[in-house]
Amino acid sequence: MKITKIFTFDSSHMLDGHDGKCQNLHGHTYKLEITVSGSLIEGGAKDGMVMDFSDLKRTVKQHIIEPFDHAFIYHGGNGRECQIAALLEGWNMKTLRLPFRTTAENMAVEMYGRLKNAGLNVSNVKLWETPTSCAEYEEG
């Protein structure tokens, strides 16, 4: 059995060296779909559930939404992106350093790993950058 919950958050990033518009600093309202799989719980207050949606929401909020929302997400190995982050941090603005280029594909893998490490039986992460463009990562 699988359940899915959808979240949104806003972030900015850039893809330094990209051969298109995404080389510029820009933002997205991301839509995040998290799918968790498992057997139905038998008995107790959560009888008949894979997990309580409120428990899923709490975990995703803590491990994904809080660090990513309204942050400049940047590649910590890129000098220009680090310079921009340092400027923003000097103004007490929120940043999030990641060890890879901040593509939707890489971020979907990162989010999957963060949720697995938090103990969720996550089976699929779908991250939408725009209403028509997404990256999807699933187990297996």
DSSP file (Angstrom, degrees, kcal/mol; ACC not computed):
  #  RESIDUE AA STRUCTURE BP1 BP2  ACC     N-H-->O    O-->H-N    N-H-->O    O-->H-N    TCO  KAPPA ALPHA  PHI   PSI    X-CA   Y-CA   Z-CA
    1    1 A M              0   0    0      0, 0.0    37,-2.2     0, 0.0     2,-0.3   0.000 360.0 360.0 360.0 146.4    0.0    0.0    0.0
    2    2 A K  E     -A   37   0A   0     35,-0.2     2,-0.3     2,-0.0    35,-0.2  -0.971 360.0-167.3-132.0 147.5    1.2    3.5   -0.7
    3    3 A I  E     -A   36   0A   0     33,-2.5    33,-2.6    -2,-0.3     2,-0.4  -0.962   8.4-158.9-127.8 151.6    0.2    7.0    0.5
    4    4 A T  E     -A   35   0A   0     -2,-0.3     2,-0.4    31,-0.2    31,-0.2  -0.991   6.2-171.7-132.4 138.7    1.2   10.3   -1.0
    5    5 A K  E     -A   34   0A   0     29,-2.2    29,-2.6    -2,-0.4     2,-0.4  -0.985  15.2-142.7-128.1 142.1    1.3   13.8    0.5
    6    6 A I  E     +A   33   0A   0     -2,-0.4     2,-0.3    27,-0.2    27,-0.2  -0.863  19.9 177.6-109.9 137.7    2.0   17.0   -1.5
    7    7 A F  E     -A   32   0A   0     25,-2.8    25,-3.1    -2,-0.4     2,-0.3  -0.875  12.4-152.5-130.0 160.7    3.9   20.0   -0.1
    8    8 A T  E     +A   31   0A   0     -2,-0.3     2,-0.3    23,-0.2    23,-0.2  -0.983  17.0 164.7-133.5 151.2    5.1   23.4   -1.5
    9    9 A F  E     -A   30   0A   0     21,-1.7    21,-2.5    -2,-0.3     2,-0.4  -0.973  28.3-126.3-156.6 159.3    8.0   25.6   -0.7
   10   10 A D  E     +A   29   0A   0     -2,-0.3    60,-4.9    19,-0.2    61,-0.5  -0.919  35.2 155.1-113.7 134.9    9.8   28.6   -2.3
   11   11 A S  E     -Ab  28  71A   0     17,-1.9    17,-2.6    -2,-0.4     2,-0.3  -0.973  29.2-136.5-149.7 162.0   13.5   28.7   -2.9
   12   12 A S  E     +Ab  27  72A   0     59,-2.3    61,-3.1    -2,-0.3     2,-0.3  -0.880  30.6 148.4-118.0 156.7   16.1   30.4   -5.1
   13   13 A H  E     -A   26   0A   0     13,-2.7    13,-2.5    -2,-0.3     2,-0.3  -0.946  25.9-144.5-164.2-180.0   19.1   28.9   -6.8
   14   14 A M        -     0   0    0     59,-0.5     2,-0.6    -2,-0.3    88,-0.4  -0.973  15.1-136.5-151.6 157.9   21.2   29.2   -9.9
   15   15 A L    >   -     0   0    0      7,-2.7     3,-2.5    -2,-0.3     9,-0.1  -0.758  28.8-150.1-117.8  82.4   23.1   26.7  -12.2
   16   16 A D  T 3  S+     0   0    0     -2,-0.6     3,-0.1     1,-0.3     8,-0.1  -0.267  81.5  19.6 -56.7 131.5   26.4   28.5  -12.7
   17   17 A G  T 3  S+     0   0    0      1,-0.3    -1,-0.3     6,-0.1     6,-0.1   0.356  87.9 142.9  89.5  -5.6   27.9   27.6  -16.1
   18   18 A H    <   -     0   0    0     -3,-2.5    -1,-0.3     1,-0.1     5,-0.1  -0.334  55.1-130.6 -64.9 151.3   24.5   26.4  -17.5
   19   19 A D  S    S+     0   0    0     -3,-0.1     2,-0.2     3,-0.1    -1,-0.1   0.122  82.2  44.9 -93.9  21.9   24.0   27.3  -21.2
   20   20 A G  S >  S-     0   0    0      4,-0.0     3,-1.8     0, 0.0     4,-0.2  -0.706 109.6 -61.5-143.4-164.4   20.6   28.8  -20.7
   21   21 A K  G >  S+     0   0    0      1,-0.3     3,-2.0    -2,-0.2    -6,-0.1   0.734 115.3  75.8 -61.2 -24.7   18.5   31.1  -18.5
   22   22 A C  G 3  S+     0   0    0      1,-0.3    -7,-2.7    -8,-0.1    -1,-0.3   0.550  74.6  79.3 -70.7  -4.5   19.0   29.0  -15.4
   23   23 A Q  G <  S+     0   0    0     -3,-1.8    -1,-0.3    -9,-0.2     2,-0.2   0.736  84.5  79.7 -68.8 -20.6   22.6   30.3  -15.1
   24   24 A N  S <  S-     0   0    0     -3,-2.0     2,-0.2    -4,-0.2    -9,-0.2  -0.559 100.5 -95.4 -86.2 150.4   21.0   33.4  -13.5
   25   25 A L        +     0   0    0     -2,-0.2     2,-0.3   -11,-0.1   -11,-0.2  -0.489  64.3 149.9 -61.7 127.3   19.8   33.6   -9.9
   26   26 A H  E     -A   13   0A   0    -13,-2.5   -13,-2.7    -2,-0.2     2,-0.3  -0.941  33.5-126.8-154.7 170.5   16.1   32.7  -10.0
   27   27 A G  E     -A   12   0A   0     -2,-0.3     2,-0.3   -15,-0.3   -15,-0.3  -0.826  11.6-162.2-127.3 164.9   13.4   31.2   -7.8
   28   28 A H  E     -A   11   0A   0    -17,-2.6   -17,-1.9    -2,-0.3     2,-0.8  -0.977  24.9-133.8-138.3 150.6   10.7   28.5   -7.9
   29   29 A T  E     -A   10   0A   0    100,-0.4   -19,-0.2    -2,-0.3     2,-0.2  -0.921  42.4-153.4 -97.5 100.9    7.6   27.6   -6.0
   30   30 A Y  E     -A    9   0A   0    -21,-2.5   -21,-1.7    -2,-0.8     2,-0.5  -0.475  11.5-152.5 -78.1 144.3    8.5   23.9   -5.8
   31   31 A K  E     -AC   8 128A   0     97,-1.8    97,-3.4   -23,-0.2     2,-0.5  -0.985  14.2-163.9-113.8 129.6    5.8   21.2   -5.4
   32   32 A L  E     -AC   7 127A   0    -25,-3.1   -25,-2.8    -2,-0.5     2,-0.6  -0.958   7.6-166.0-120.6 123.1    7.0   18.1   -3.6
   33   33 A E  E     -AC   6 126A   0     93,-3.0    93,-2.3    -2,-0.5     2,-0.5  -0.942   7.4-169.3-109.6 120.3    5.2   14.8   -3.7
   34   34 A I  E     -AC   5 125A   0    -29,-2.6   -29,-2.2    -2,-0.6     2,-0.5  -0.943   1.0-166.3-112.7 124.3    6.3   12.3   -1.1
   35   35 A T  E     -AC   4 124A   0     89,-2.6    88,-3.0    -2,-0.5    89,-1.5  -0.942   2.9-170.5-112.8 130.4    5.1    8.7   -1.4
   36   36 A V  E     -AC   3 122A   0    -33,-2.6   -33,-2.5    -2,-0.5     2,-0.3  -0.942   6.0-160.7-118.2 138.7    5.5    6.3    1.5
   37   37 A S  E     +A    2   0A   0     84,-2.3     2,-0.3    -2,-0.4   -35,-0.2  -0.830  27.7 111.0-119.5 159.3    4.8    2.6    1.3
   38   38 A G        -     0   0    0    -37,-2.2     2,-0.2    -2,-0.3    13,-0.1  -0.933  60.7 -61.2 163.8 177.2    4.1   -0.1    3.8
   39   39 A S        -     0   0    0     -2,-0.3     2,-0.2    11,-0.1    10,-0.0  -0.488  61.2 -93.7 -80.5 155.6    1.7   -2.5    5.2
   40   40 A L        -     0   0    0     -2,-0.2    10,-0.2     1,-0.1     2,-0.2  -0.496  41.1-114.1 -69.8 138.1   -1.5   -1.3    6.9
   41   41 A I        -     0   0    0      8,-3.1     7,-3.5     5,-0.4     2,-0.6  -0.534  28.1-146.0 -71.5 135.9   -1.3   -0.8   10.6
   42   42 A E        -     0   0    0     -2,-0.2     5,-0.1     5,-0.2     4,-0.1  -0.928  56.5  -6.6-110.8 120.4   -3.5   -3.3   12.5
   43   43 A G  S    S+     0   0    0     -2,-0.6     3,-0.4     1,-0.2     5,-0.1   0.037  91.5  61.1  87.7 163.7   -5.2   -2.1   15.7
   44   44 A G  S >  S-     0   0    0      1,-0.2     3,-1.4     2,-0.1    -1,-0.2  -0.152 105.4 -43.2  76.8-171.7   -4.8    1.0   17.7
   45   45 A A  T 3  S+     0   0    0      1,-0.3    -1,-0.2     0, 0.0    -2,-0.1   0.725 137.9  48.6 -66.8 -23.4   -5.6    4.6   16.8
   46   46 A K  T >  S+     0   0    0     -3,-0.4     3,-1.9    -4,-0.1    -5,-0.4   0.086  77.8 152.6-106.7  22.8   -3.9    4.3   13.4
   47   47 A D  T <   +     0   0    0     -3,-1.4    -5,-0.2     1,-0.3     3,-0.1  -0.266  68.0  18.1 -53.7 131.5   -5.6    1.1   12.4
   48   48 A G  T 3  S+     0   0    0     -7,-3.5     2,-0.3     1,-0.3    -1,-0.3   0.513 102.0 112.6  85.0   5.1   -6.0    0.8    8.6
   49   49 A M    <   -     0   0    0     -3,-1.9    -8,-3.1    -8,-0.2    -1,-0.3  -0.802  62.1-149.1-108.8 151.2   -3.3    3.4    7.8
   50   50 A V  S    S-     0   0    0      1,-0.5     2,-0.3    -2,-0.3    -1,-0.2   0.888  91.3 -32.9 -72.9 -47.0    0.2    3.0    6.2
   51   51 A M  S    S-     0   0    0     -3,-0.1    -1,-0.5   -15,-0.1     2,-0.3  -0.935  77.1 -86.3-162.3 159.3    1.1    6.0    8.5
   52   52 A D    >>  -     0   0    0     -2,-0.3     4,-2.0    -3,-0.2     3,-0.7  -0.537  31.5-136.5 -71.1 130.6   -0.8    9.0    9.8
   53   53 A F  H 3> S+     0   0    0     -2,-0.3     4,-2.7     1,-0.3     5,-0.2   0.836 105.6  57.3 -57.2 -32.8   -0.7   11.9    7.3
   54   54 A S  H 3> S+     0   0    0      2,-0.2     4,-2.1     1,-0.2    -1,-0.3   0.859 105.6  49.6 -68.7 -33.0    0.1   14.3   10.2
   55   55 A D  H <> S+     0   0    0     -3,-0.7     4,-2.0     2,-0.2    -2,-0.2   0.896 111.6  49.0 -68.8 -40.3    3.1   12.2   11.1
   56   56 A L  H  X S+     0   0    0     -4,-2.0     4,-2.5     2,-0.2     5,-0.3   0.933 111.1  50.2 -61.7 -46.1    4.3   12.3    7.5
   57   57 A K  H  X S+     0   0    0     -4,-2.7     4,-2.6     1,-0.2    -2,-0.2   0.913 109.2  51.2 -59.3 -44.9    3.7   16.1    7.4
   58   58 A R  H  X S+     0   0    0     -4,-2.1     4,-2.1     1,-0.2    -1,-0.2   0.907 112.3  46.0 -61.2 -43.7    5.7   16.6   10.6
   59   59 A T  H  X S+     0   0    0     -4,-2.0     4,-2.4     2,-0.2     5,-0.3   0.919 114.6  46.3 -67.8 -44.4    8.7   14.6    9.3
   60   60 A V  H  X>S+     0   0    0     -4,-2.5     4,-2.4     1,-0.2     5,-2.0   0.897 112.0  52.4 -66.2 -39.3    8.8   16.3    5.8
   61   61 A K  I  <>S+     0   0    0     -4,-2.6     5,-3.0    -5,-0.3    -1,-0.2   0.938 113.5  43.4 -60.8 -46.2    8.4   19.7    7.4
   62   62 A Q  I  <5S+     0   0    0     -4,-2.1    -2,-0.2    -5,-0.2    -1,-0.2   0.915 124.4  31.8 -66.5 -44.7   11.3   19.1    9.7
   63   63 A H  I  <5S+     0   0    0     -4,-2.4    -2,-0.2    -5,-0.2    -1,-0.2   0.670 136.3  11.3 -94.6 -18.5   13.7   17.5    7.3
   64   64 A I  I  X5S+     0   0    0     -4,-2.4     4,-2.3    -5,-0.3     5,-0.3   0.691 122.9  45.5-122.7 -59.6   12.8   19.2    4.0
   65   65 A I  I  ><S+     0   0    0     -5,-2.0     4,-3.0     1,-0.2    -4,-0.2   0.934 111.2  50.6 -62.4 -50.2   10.5   22.2    4.2
   66   66 A E  H  4<S+     0   0    0     -5,-3.0    -1,-0.2    -6,-0.3    -4,-0.1   0.914 117.4  38.0 -59.2 -45.7   12.2   24.0    7.1
   67   67 A P  H  4 S+     0   0    0      0, 0.0    -1,-0.2     0, 0.0    -2,-0.2   0.873 125.6  37.0 -73.5 -32.9   15.8   23.9    5.6
   68   68 A F  H >< S+     0   0    0     -4,-2.3     3,-1.5     2,-0.1    -2,-0.2   0.809  88.1 103.0 -89.2 -31.7   14.8   24.5    2.0
   69   69 A D  T 3< S-     0   0    0     -4,-3.0   -58,-0.2    -5,-0.3     3,-0.1  -0.320 100.2  -7.5 -66.2 130.1   11.9   27.0    2.2
   70   70 A H  T 3  S+     0   0    0    -60,-4.9    24,-0.3     1,-0.2     2,-0.3   0.811 105.5 128.2  55.7  36.5   12.8   30.6    1.4
   71   71 A A  E <   -b   11   0A   0     -3,-1.5   -59,-2.3   -61,-0.5     2,-0.8  -0.858  67.7-119.9-114.4 153.0   16.5   29.8    1.2
   72   72 A F  E     -bd  12  95A   0     22,-1.8    24,-2.5    -2,-0.3     2,-0.5  -0.868  35.5-154.1 -84.3 111.1   19.1   30.4   -1.5
   73   73 A I  E     + d   0  96A   0    -61,-3.1   -59,-0.5    -2,-0.8     2,-0.3  -0.793  22.9 173.7 -93.1 123.6   20.1   26.8   -2.3
   74   74 A Y  E     - d   0  97A   0     22,-2.4    24,-2.8    -2,-0.5     2,-0.7  -0.924  39.8-107.6-138.4 158.2   23.6   26.6   -3.6
   75   75 A H  E >   - d   0  98A   0     -2,-0.3     3,-2.0   -61,-0.2     7,-0.2  -0.732  25.0-153.7 -83.2 112.4   26.4   24.2   -4.7
   76   76 A G  T 3  S+     0   0    0     22,-3.3    -1,-0.1    -2,-0.7    25,-0.1   0.627  91.8  58.6 -65.1 -13.2   29.0   24.4   -2.0
   77   77 A G  T 3  S+     0   0    0     21,-0.4     2,-0.6    23,-0.0    -1,-0.3   0.348  87.1  89.1 -95.6   5.5   31.7   23.4   -4.5
   78   78 A N    <>  -     0   0    0     -3,-2.0     4,-2.4     1,-0.2     5,-0.2  -0.913  64.8-153.9-109.8 118.9   31.0   26.3   -6.8
   79   79 A G  H  > S+     0   0    0     -2,-0.6     4,-2.0     1,-0.2    -1,-0.2   0.887  92.8  47.7 -58.7 -45.3   33.0   29.5   -6.1
   80   80 A R  H  > S+     0   0    0      1,-0.2     4,-2.0     2,-0.2    -1,-0.2   0.919 113.2  48.0 -65.9 -42.5   30.6   32.0   -7.6
   81   81 A E  H  > S+     0   0    0      1,-0.2     4,-2.4     2,-0.2    -1,-0.2   0.887 110.8  52.2 -64.9 -37.6   27.6   30.5   -5.8
   82   82 A C  H  X S+     0   0    0     -4,-2.4     4,-2.5    -7,-0.2    -1,-0.2   0.872 106.8  53.5 -65.1 -36.5   29.5   30.5   -2.6
   83   83 A Q  H  X S+     0   0    0     -4,-2.0     4,-2.0     2,-0.2    -2,-0.2   0.919 110.0  46.8 -63.5 -43.4   30.3   34.2   -3.0
   84   84 A I  H  X S+     0   0    0     -4,-2.0     4,-2.4     2,-0.2    -2,-0.2   0.924 112.2  50.7 -63.6 -43.9   26.6   34.9   -3.5
   85   85 A A  H  X S+     0   0    0     -4,-2.4     4,-3.0     1,-0.2     5,-0.2   0.909 108.6  51.9 -60.6 -42.4   25.8   32.8   -0.4
   86   86 A A  H  X S+     0   0    0     -4,-2.5     4,-2.0     2,-0.2    -1,-0.2   0.898 109.5  50.0 -62.5 -40.3   28.4   34.7    1.7
   87   87 A L  H  X S+     0   0    0     -4,-2.0     4,-0.8     2,-0.2    -2,-0.2   0.944 113.5  45.4 -61.6 -48.1   26.9   38.0    0.6
   88   88 A L  H ><>S+     0   0    0     -4,-2.4     5,-2.3     1,-0.2     3,-1.0   0.912 111.4  51.9 -63.0 -43.5   23.4   36.9    1.6
   89   89 A E  H ><5S+     0   0    0     -4,-3.0     3,-1.9     1,-0.3    -1,-0.2   0.856 102.6  60.3 -62.9 -33.9   24.6   35.4    4.9
   90   90 A G  H 3<5S+     0   0    0     -4,-2.0    -1,-0.3     1,-0.3    -2,-0.2   0.755 105.8  48.2 -62.9 -24.1   26.3   38.7    5.7
   91   91 A W  T <<5S-     0   0    0     -3,-1.0    -1,-0.3    -4,-0.8    -2,-0.2   0.175 123.4-108.4 -98.3  14.8   22.8   40.3    5.4
   92   92 A N  T < 5 +     0   0    0     -3,-1.9     2,-0.3     1,-0.2    -3,-0.2   0.834  69.1 150.4  60.0  36.8   21.4   37.5    7.7
   93   93 A M      < -     0   0    0     -5,-2.3     2,-0.2    -8,-0.2    -1,-0.2  -0.733  51.2 -99.9 -98.7 151.6   19.5   35.9    4.8
   94   94 A K        +     0   0    0    -24,-0.3   -22,-1.8    -2,-0.3     2,-0.3  -0.476  45.0 170.3 -76.3 132.1   18.8   32.2    4.7
   95   95 A T  E     -d   72   0A   0    -24,-0.3     2,-0.4    -2,-0.2   -22,-0.2  -0.928  21.5-153.8-133.2 160.9   21.0   29.9    2.6
   96   96 A L  E     -d   73   0A   0    -24,-2.5   -22,-2.4    -2,-0.3     2,-0.4  -0.922  11.9-151.5-138.8 112.8   21.4   26.1    2.3
   97   97 A R  E     -d   74   0A   0     -2,-0.4   -22,-0.2   -24,-0.2   -24,-0.1  -0.704  16.0-176.1 -85.4 128.0   24.7   24.7    1.1
   98   98 A L  E     -d   75   0A   0    -24,-2.8   -22,-3.3    -2,-0.4   -21,-0.4  -0.909  32.0-126.0-121.6 152.8   24.5   21.4   -0.8
   99   99 A P  S    S+     0   0    0      0, 0.0     2,-0.3     0, 0.0   -24,-0.1   0.138  87.8  44.4 -86.6  23.2   27.4   19.3   -2.0
  100  100 A F  S    S-     0   0    0    -26,-0.2    -2,-0.2   -22,-0.0   -24,-0.2  -0.951 101.3 -68.5-154.4 168.4   26.2   19.1   -5.6
  101  101 A R        -     0   0    0     -2,-0.3     2,-1.8     1,-0.1     5,-0.1  -0.439  52.7-119.4 -63.8 137.8   24.7   21.2   -8.4
  102  102 A T        +     0   0    0    -88,-0.4     2,-0.1   -29,-0.1    -1,-0.1  -0.283  57.6 146.6 -87.3  54.2   21.2   22.2   -7.4
  103  103 A T     >  -     0   0    0     -2,-1.8     4,-2.4     1,-0.1     5,-0.2  -0.461  62.4-113.3 -77.9 159.5   19.3   20.6  -10.2
  104  104 A A  H  > S+     0   0    0      1,-0.2     4,-2.2     2,-0.2     5,-0.2   0.878 118.3  55.5 -59.9 -37.2   15.8   19.2   -9.6
  105  105 A E  H  > S+     0   0    0      2,-0.2     4,-1.8     1,-0.2    -1,-0.2   0.950 110.0  43.2 -61.7 -50.3   17.2   15.8  -10.2
  106  106 A N  H  > S+     0   0    0      1,-0.2     4,-2.3     2,-0.2    -1,-0.2   0.887 113.8  51.4 -64.0 -38.9   19.9   16.1   -7.5
  107  107 A M  H  X S+     0   0    0     -4,-2.4     4,-2.7     2,-0.2    -1,-0.2   0.869 105.9  54.6 -69.3 -34.5   17.6   17.7   -5.0
  108  108 A A  H  X S+     0   0    0     -4,-2.2     4,-2.2     2,-0.2    -1,-0.2   0.918 110.1  47.1 -62.6 -42.1   15.0   14.9   -5.4
  109  109 A V  H  X S+     0   0    0     -4,-1.8     4,-2.3     2,-0.2    -2,-0.2   0.918 112.4  50.3 -63.6 -43.3   17.7   12.3   -4.6
  110  110 A E  H  X S+     0   0    0     -4,-2.3     4,-2.5     1,-0.2    -2,-0.2   0.916 110.8  48.5 -60.4 -44.8   18.9   14.4   -1.6
  111  111 A M  H  X S+     0   0    0     -4,-2.7     4,-2.2     2,-0.2     5,-0.2   0.898 109.3  53.0 -65.3 -40.5   15.3   14.7   -0.3
  112  112 A Y  H  X S+     0   0    0     -4,-2.2     4,-2.4    -5,-0.2    -1,-0.2   0.943 111.3  46.8 -56.8 -49.0   14.8   11.0   -0.7
  113  113 A G  H  X S+     0   0    0     -4,-2.3     4,-2.6     1,-0.2    -2,-0.2   0.893 110.0  52.4 -63.2 -41.3   18.0   10.3    1.4
  114  114 A R  H  X S+     0   0    0     -4,-2.5     4,-1.1     1,-0.2    -1,-0.2   0.905 112.6  45.3 -61.5 -41.2   17.0   12.8    4.1
  115  115 A L  H  <>S+     0   0    0     -4,-2.2     5,-2.2     2,-0.2     4,-0.2   0.880 111.9  50.9 -73.2 -37.6   13.6   11.2    4.5
  116  116 A K  H ><5S+     0   0    0     -4,-2.4     3,-1.8     1,-0.2    -2,-0.2   0.939 110.2  50.6 -60.5 -46.2   15.0    7.6    4.5
  117  117 A N  H 3<5S+     0   0    0     -4,-2.6    -1,-0.2     1,-0.3    -2,-0.2   0.764 104.0  59.3 -64.0 -24.7   17.6    8.7    7.2
  118  118 A A  T 3<5S-     0   0    0     -4,-1.1    -1,-0.3    -5,-0.2    -2,-0.2   0.475 125.3-102.8 -81.9  -2.2   14.6   10.2    9.2
  119  119 A G  T < 5S+     0   0    0     -3,-1.8     2,-0.2     1,-0.3    -3,-0.2   0.510  73.8 141.4  96.4   5.5   13.1    6.7    9.3
  120  120 A L      < -     0   0    0     -5,-2.2     2,-1.3     1,-0.1    -1,-0.3  -0.587  55.3-133.8 -79.8 142.9   10.4    7.1    6.7
  121  121 A N        +     0   0    0     -2,-0.2   -84,-2.3   -84,-0.1     2,-0.2  -0.407  42.3 175.7 -87.6  57.7    9.7    4.2    4.3
  122  122 A V  E     +C   36   0A   0     -2,-1.3   -86,-0.3   -86,-0.2     3,-0.1  -0.445  17.7 174.5 -69.2 133.8    9.7    6.6    1.4
  123  123 A S  E     +     0   0A   0    -88,-3.0    16,-1.7     1,-0.3     2,-0.3   0.596  63.6  21.4-113.0 -17.8    9.4    4.9   -2.0
  124  124 A N  E     -CE  35 138A   0    -89,-1.5   -89,-2.6    14,-0.2     2,-0.4  -0.981  51.3-169.9-156.0 138.2    9.1    7.9   -4.3
  125  125 A V  E     -CE  34 137A   0     12,-3.0    12,-3.0    -2,-0.3     2,-0.5  -0.998   7.8-174.9-127.5 126.6   10.0   11.6   -4.4
  126  126 A K  E     -CE  33 136A   0    -93,-2.3   -93,-3.0    -2,-0.4     2,-0.6  -0.984   4.7-168.4-123.2 120.7    8.7   13.9   -7.2
  127  127 A L  E     -CE  32 135A   0      8,-3.0     8,-2.2    -2,-0.5     2,-0.5  -0.938   4.7-159.3-115.7 115.4   10.0   17.5   -7.2
  128  128 A W  E     +CE  31 134A   0    -97,-3.4   -97,-1.8    -2,-0.6     6,-0.3  -0.822  13.9 179.8 -94.7 123.5    8.2   19.9   -9.5
  129  129 A E  E    S+     0   0A   0      4,-2.3  -100,-0.4    -2,-0.5    -1,-0.2   0.809  78.9   5.5 -85.6 -36.6   10.2   23.1  -10.4
  130  130 A T  E >  S- E   0 133A   0      3,-1.4     3,-1.0  -102,-0.1    -1,-0.2  -0.844  91.6 -92.1-135.7 170.9    7.4   24.4  -12.6
  131  131 A P  T 3  S+     0   0    0      0, 0.0     3,-0.1     0, 0.0  -101,-0.0   0.689 127.6  33.2 -61.2 -15.9    3.9   23.3  -13.3
  132  132 A T  T 3  S+     0   0    0      1,-0.1     2,-0.4     0, 0.0    -4,-0.0   0.359 110.1  67.8-120.9   5.2    5.2   21.3  -16.3
  133  133 A S  E <   +E  130   0A   0     -3,-1.0    -4,-2.3     2,-0.0    -3,-1.4  -0.976  54.4 152.0-135.6 122.4    8.7   20.2  -15.2
  134  134 A C  E     -E  128   0A   0     -2,-0.4     2,-0.4    -6,-0.3    -6,-0.2  -0.948  31.7-140.6-142.8 163.6    9.6   17.7  -12.5
  135  135 A A  E     -E  127   0A   0     -8,-2.2    -8,-3.0    -2,-0.3     2,-0.4  -0.966  20.7-160.2-121.6 143.1   12.3   15.2  -11.5
  136  136 A E  E     -E  126   0A   0     -2,-0.4     2,-0.4   -10,-0.2   -10,-0.2  -0.984   9.6-176.2-131.0 133.3   11.3   11.9   -9.9
  137  137 A Y  E     +E  125   0A   0    -12,-3.0   -12,-3.0    -2,-0.4     2,-0.3  -0.994   9.8 173.1-127.5 133.0   13.4    9.5   -7.8
  138  138 A E  E     -E  124   0A   0     -2,-0.4   -14,-0.2   -14,-0.2   -15,-0.1  -0.966  35.1 -94.0-138.2 156.8   12.2    6.2   -6.5
  139  139 A E              0   0    0    -16,-1.7   -16,-0.0    -2,-0.3    -1,-0.0  -0.204 360.0 360.0 -64.7 155.2   13.7    3.2   -4.7
  140  140 A G              0   0    0      0, 0.0    -1,-0.2     0, 0.0   -17,-0.0   0.437 360.0 360.0  96.3 360.0   15.0    0.3   -6.6
